[in-house]
Amino acid sequence: MGAATVGQVYRIGWAMLKPEGGGKYSLGSVTATTVALQAGDLAAGVSDNLAQSGAMVNMSTSYSLSFEDKMKKHPSTGDLWALEIIESLQLGSTGTMMVPAVYVRDARGMTADFPSRAWYTGCTQCKKQLDAIGATDRRCYICPDHGENKGKQVYGGQLLLADPSHKKEFAVWEETLRRLTKEFLGHDDLDKADVMDDLVRVLRVAEVCVRVGVGHRKNGMVSFDLFDITPQVTAEGCLAVYRATSHALFDGSPGVSQPAARMSWLTRSGS
């Protein structure tokens, strides 16, 4: 299908959609399957006869969805310990979890050499960090998977979150970082030299509510997509975030108010 260009469509008839688990599907063919590349008026006709976008079912993984599509997913509510259990036990549940009453303990860049910087030099094909080889005037960059590489600027950072149950570190990428700096710093300049230090100073005194997409990588391992970070208390009040928690990621995880969550933790800890 790599031969298709913008404006063309593939019309596929009698395909087999097979659930692979973990929110993933494989598209296969059967004896009656037909595949036709269409362009021009035929392509436009196929597109015009599709269902309305609101009625379509999006089967993309969390990472390939837009922020708006991610926010449309009904979340369950839980804590950081619940996410730790999902990861350590490699549970098959997928969805979106809302974690309220969270604090940011640390924010740093992806590289140890520049922890206050919100970008690193990554591979042009896979975004992995490149290894610098040679002296400064003759330096080249090597990707462990793709060899010598000119590299590109990749925006990303690490956030260490904490709540009464646990501490956990998450990777955050450009789109989330820009919204985060816009919300709490009033700008979205990720090229600023000390932007991660600025975030730490602001977020250490702010209680936030986060949304995390739970999915699976190609190797079957659990993956987390921290895509939304907002102040816990807004103009609508501290309980406004719970109005959308209508779907449970697993049984026994209803939305509870922040004081109730803390009281439950104090009871468990014996304080």
N, C-alpha and C positions, 0 to 999 in steps of 0.2 A: 504493500500500500504506500510505499515511499514515493511512488511516481505521481501521486496526486498533488495538485497545486491549489492555492487559495481560490475559492469559488467552486471547486469541484467537490463531489460527494461520492461515496461508495454506497450503493444500495444493496443491502444484504438480505436475502430471503431464506427462510427456513434454517436459521442458525440455532445452535444449541448453546444455552447459557447454563454453565455448571457451577454451583456454589463450591468454593474451595475451603470455606471456613475463614474465620477472622475477618469477615467483611469483604473478602476477595472472591472474584468470579473469573472463570475462564470461558472464552468464546470459542466454540468448536463448530465443525461442519458435519453435516450428515449427507446421505446420498442425494437428497433433493436440494441441497444448498446452492444458491446462485449468488454471484458477486459481480456487480456491474459498475464501472466507473462512469459517472455522468457529469456533463459540464453544460454550461450555458442555461438555456430555458429548462432543460430536463432537470438539472441540478436545482434550479430555483423552484421548480414544481415540487420536488421531493421535500425541500426545506419548508415550503409554504404549507404542505399537508401534514407536517409534524404536529404533535399535540402542543398546547400552550405550555410555555416554560414552567408555569406553576404546577402543571399536572405531570411533569416528567419526574421520573425517579432517577436521582443522581447516584451512581454506584462507584464514583471515584473515591479513592482513599482520602483521608483528612488532609494530607499535605497538598493534594492537587486541587482542593476546593478553594474558592475565594473566601475572604473573610466574611462577606455577607452570607454566603451559603453555610459556613460553619456556625454563624450566629443563629441561623434558622433551626439548627438541630436542637431538639428538646433535651436539656441536660438533666442528669441526676445530681444529687449533692453528696459530698463525702469529705474526707480529710486526706492529708498527705500520706497517712499510714495506709489508707485503702489503696492508694496508687502504688505504694511500695509492695503490698501484698499481691496486687495484680501482676506486677513485674516479676517478683521473686518466684511466684508459683506459675508464671506463664499462663494465666487464665485466658480463656478464649473470648471474654466479653469485650465488645467494642462499643464506642459511643462517645458522648461528651460528659465530663464530670465537672461540676461547679464546686470549687473549694473556697468557702468564705473564711473570713477572719484569719488572713494569712499576712505574715510580715516578710519583707525582703531582708535577709541577713547580709547578703553580699551580692555585688554585681561586678563582673570583670570580663575582660576580653577573652578571646579564644587562645591567645598565645601567652606563654609565661613571660616572654621578653617585653610585651606591651600590654599589661593587664588593664590599663585605663583606656585602651583604644577599642573601638567598636567594629574593627574590621581586621582582616588578615589577608595574606596573599595565598590564593587557592588555585587549584587546578581548573583550567578552562573547561574541562569535561565533567569532572565529578565533584568539584568544590573542596576536595581534601586539601589540607595544608601542605604546602610545598617545602621541601628541605633545601636550604641554601647551601650550595657547594662552591668552594673556592674563595679567593680574596675579594675584597669589595669591588675592585676595578675589573675583575674578570669573573664575577659571580654568575652562576647559573642556578636555575631552580629545577628540582626533580620531584615528580609525583611518584609515589610508590607503586601506582597502578598503570600510569600512562607515560612514564619516563620524563625526559626533558620537556620543560613547559615554560612558556612565557609568563603564565600566571595571570590572574585577574583579582581585583579587589572584591572580597566577599564580606558582607556585613553580617556579624553574628556576635553573640556573647553568651555568658553563663549567668544564670540567676540562682542563688541559693535561697529557697523559701523555707519558712518555718511556721508551724502552728502548734497548738498544745500537744499534738499527737506525734510529731515527727519533723525531721528536716530532710529536704530533698533538693537536688540540683537539677535544673532544666536548661537545655539549650534554647535560645531564642534567636530568630533570624530577622532579616531586614524589615519586613513588613511590620512585625510585632514591635521591634525596637523603635521604629519611627513613630508608631502610635504611642508607645510608652513615653518617649522623650517629649512628644507633643503634649501629652496629657499632664505630665508632671514637671517638665522643664520649660514648656512654652515654645519649643522649637523642635525641628526634626533633622538637625544637622548632625549626622553620624560621623562626619569627618573631623569634628572638633576633637582636639587632642585628648582631653580629659573627660569625655562625655560619660564614661562608665563611673568615674569617681563622683561626678555630679549626680548621677542617678542614685548612688549609694547614699549620699548625704540627704537627698530628698526622701527616698523610699524607706529609710530606716525608722522614720517617725510616722509613717503612713500605714494604716491598716487597709489591705486590699482584698479584693475578691478576684479569683482567677478562674478561667475556663481551660480545661485540658482535653484535647482529643486523644482518645485511647484507640490505638490500631495495632497493626503488625507489619513488620518488615518482610521482605521477600524470603528471608531465612526462617520466618516463623516467630522471631523474637518480638516481644511487646515493645511498642514505641509510643512515645508521648509527644504531643504537639501543643505546647503552651502558646495559645494564640490570642488570649484576651486578658488584660490586667486593668482593673478599674478600681477606683476608690470604694471602700466598703460602705461608707456613709455618703450618700448623694443628696441632691435636693429632694428626691422622693422618699428619703428615709432609709434606715439601715436594713429594713426588711423587704425593700423593693426587689432585691435580687432573687428572692425565693418564689416569686410569683410564677416563674417559668419552670420550676422543678416538678414537672408532672410525670416524668419517665424515670424509672429506676434502672441503674446500670446492673445492679443485682439486688436480690430481695433484701428488705430491711434497711434501705437507705433513703428514707423520706427526708424532705427538707425540714430542718429544725432551725429555730432562731439562734442567733449568736449567743445570748445568755444561756440558753438551754444547752448548747454545745459545750460551753465552758463549764457549766455546772456538772454535766455528765463526766467531763474529763476530771474535774476535781474529786468527784465521787469515786471514779476508778482508781485515782492515784492516792486516795486516802487523805487528801489534804483538808 
